[in-house]
Amino acid sequence: MKKVFTYKRVLGTVTITAGVLSAACMLAGIIAVEFNFDVFSDTTLLLQYARNSKSAYWFLLFDMAGYYLLLLPVIFYLHQQYKYHSPWVPLFTFSGISYVLTGAIGAAALAAVWPYLMQKYSGAPAADQYVIELIFNSMTTAVAKGLWNMLEVLFAAVWWMGFGVLLRRDNKIIGMISIITGAACLSDAVGTITDWNVLAETGVNIYLVLGIVWPVVLGIYILRKSDTIAPFSAVASDFIND
């Protein structure tokens, strides 16, 4: 029997792809720094790896796609699924969209800046290297500490914890993963704002792992339900008519 092209089948595939690209992001980052994990606590060291500027570039592109942009379809899907379950759903959805856009903007900005500065740094005289380091640190701090670890994760915490409570009604495991991911984001935000480094690092590390696990698990769950729904064209028509 020929399989029907369904909205949920596409949605599940895209959501799983988000998790796969998030994992690819981490792998590209490790390759870019040649397994020197000290770079993650002192990003200035990244300038010494100009030969790996392409890997750094792909690290940020995978980040933009996996951790952020490819989650947009599932954000709208969750909104449609639970919009009548709680008056807070519009806030959760707004927070999810804000998380994705804030994070993606930061990743895109660094994708343009990091490889360029890495290549300039390697052949520059000492005086110019000092200036490049200042520019690199300023840009990285603005994105990583400001956009990502302060603003973005607050939006992410509201989205994941909010929908996590709702998701528990249908699947307790996915719901709990969502709540834990949101709590990790909140820990990152609070730790960053208060300069509590242990709390911030613990939160961001949990988020980076569950940011891979959550879309894969949710995507598989959606795919398993895909055979019970209408074709994509019918769903799209219903969505527009709403």
N, C-alpha and C positions, 0 to 999 in steps of 0.2 A: 504493500500500500504506500502510495506516495505521501511523504510528510508535508503537512501544510506549513507554509512560511508564516510563522506567528510572531507577534510582537514580543511575547515573553521569551521565545527562543533567541531572538536577536538581542534582547535586553540581557538575558543570562550570559550570552557569549561575550558581549561588550563588558559586562561587569567582571567576569572572570579574566578577561584581557587586561582590565585595570590592575588586578592583583599580579598578573604575570609581569606587566611592565614595571610595577612597583618593585618587584624582585629584581628585575633587570636593572633598575635604577641603582639599587644597592650594590649589585655586582659591578656595574660600570664605575661606581664611586670607589670601590675597593681596588679595581684595576688602575684607576687614575692615580691613586696614591701609592700603588705598589705595596699594598698591605701594611702601610705605615699608619696605624690607627691613631697616632698622636695628632695627625692632621685634623681629625674631627674635633679636637679640643683647641687646636691652634691652626686655623685655616690659612694663616700666612704661609705655612710650610708648603701649601699647594703650589705656590709660585715656583718652587724648585723642581716641579715636574712638568716643565714646558713641553717635553717630549710626549706627554700624555694629555695634551690639551683637547684632543678629539674625544678621548674617553670622558673627560670632564664635561665636555659639551653634550655628549649623549647621556651622561648621568643626569643632567638638568632637563633634557628633553623627555627622558623616560619619567622623571619626577613630575614634570608638567602634565604628561599624559596619564600616567598610572595613578599617582596619588591624588590627582585633581580632575582634569577635564573629562576623563572617561567615566567618572562617577555622576556626571550630570544626568544621564538617562535614568539611573536608579533613584536619584533624588526626586525627580518628577514622578516616577513610578510609586515611590513610597507616599508621596503626597496624594496621588490618586487613590491609593489603597486605604489610607487612613484619614482622609480629609473630613469624614463625618464622625470620627472616633474621639476627637478632642478639639476644643477651640484653640489649642496651642499649636496645632499642626502648621498653620501659615508661618508662625515664628520659626518652627523647626526647619521648614523648607527654606525660608529666607536665610537662615543661618547656614544651611548646607550649601546653598548657592554662593553665599558670601565666602565661605571657607574655600570652595573650589576656585573662585575667581581671584581671591587674595593670594592664595598659594601659587596659582598658575602665573599670575603677574610677576611675583617674586622670582619664580623659576625662569621665566622668559627673560627677565632683566639680567639675571646672573649668567644665563646662557650667552647673552650678547657680550657681557663684560669679562667674565672669567677667562675664556680662551684667549681673548685679545691681550689682556694684561699678562697672562702667563707667557705668551710668546714674546712680548715686549721686554719682559723682565730678564729673560735668559741672556740676551746680548747687550743689555744696558750697562753703562758705567755705574759705579757705586752711588753717586749722587742721585742719578735718575732712578735707581732701584729703590732708594729710600722714598722717593715721591710716589712711585708705583705701589709700594707697600701701603702708604697712607691712603691712596685712592682705593686700593683693593680692600683694605680693612674697613674703610668707611662704607663702601658699597655693601660689603658682606654683612656688616653689623646692622645696617639699615634694613636689609632684607631678612636676614636670618633671625636677628633678635627682635626687630620691630614688626615686620609684616608676618613672619612665620611663627615665631615662638612667643609672641605677645598677642597679636590681633587674630590671626588665622585660627589658632588653637582654641580661642574663646568661642568663635563661631562653630568650630568642629565639635567642641564639648557639648554645646546646646543641641546640635543636630544629632549626634550619635546617641547621647543619653536620652534625648526626647523620644526619638524613634525607637530606641532600644526598649523602652518601657512598653511601647505599643507592639513592637515585634514579638515580645515575650508571649503575647496572647496566642500567636500562631506557631512560634518556634522558640522554645526557651533557650536553646543553645545560641542561636543567632542573636537573640535579644540580649543575652548576657555578654556575648562578645562585643556587641554594640555599646553597651553600658560601660564595660571595662575600657574600651577604646576611648570613649568620651571622657571617662574619669582620668585616663592617662593624659589626654589633651589638657584637661583642666589643671592637672598637676604641673604640666609643663608651663602653662600660662602663669600660674601662681608662683612657681619657682623662679621664672624669668623676671616677673615684675618685682619680686621681693629679694632678688639676688640669692635665692636659696638654690645653689647649684645642684646639690644632690637630688632635690625634689624635681628640678627641671630636667636633669639628665635621665632620671628614672622614668619620668613621664614620656619624654620624647623617644626613648629606646623602646618602651612598650608600644607606643603609637606606631613606630616604624615597622615593627613586627606585625601587629594586628592590622595595620593598614594594608598589608599583603594578604593576611589570612581572611579578613572580613569580606572583601569583595569576591574572593574565590568561593568561600562557603555559601555566601548569599547567592552568587551566580549559579552554583550547582543546584541550590534549593529552587531557584526560579526555573531552571531548565527542567527539573523533575515535574514541575507543575505545568509545563508548556503545552503538553498534549491535551489539556482539558479546556483550552481557551479558544476563542475565535481567531480567524486569520488577521494578520496585521492590518489589512485594509479596513476590516470591520471595526477593529479597536480604534484605529485612527479616526474613523468617522464618528464613533461614539465620543471620543475625546474632544473633537471639534464641536460636536453638538452640545456638549456640557457647557 
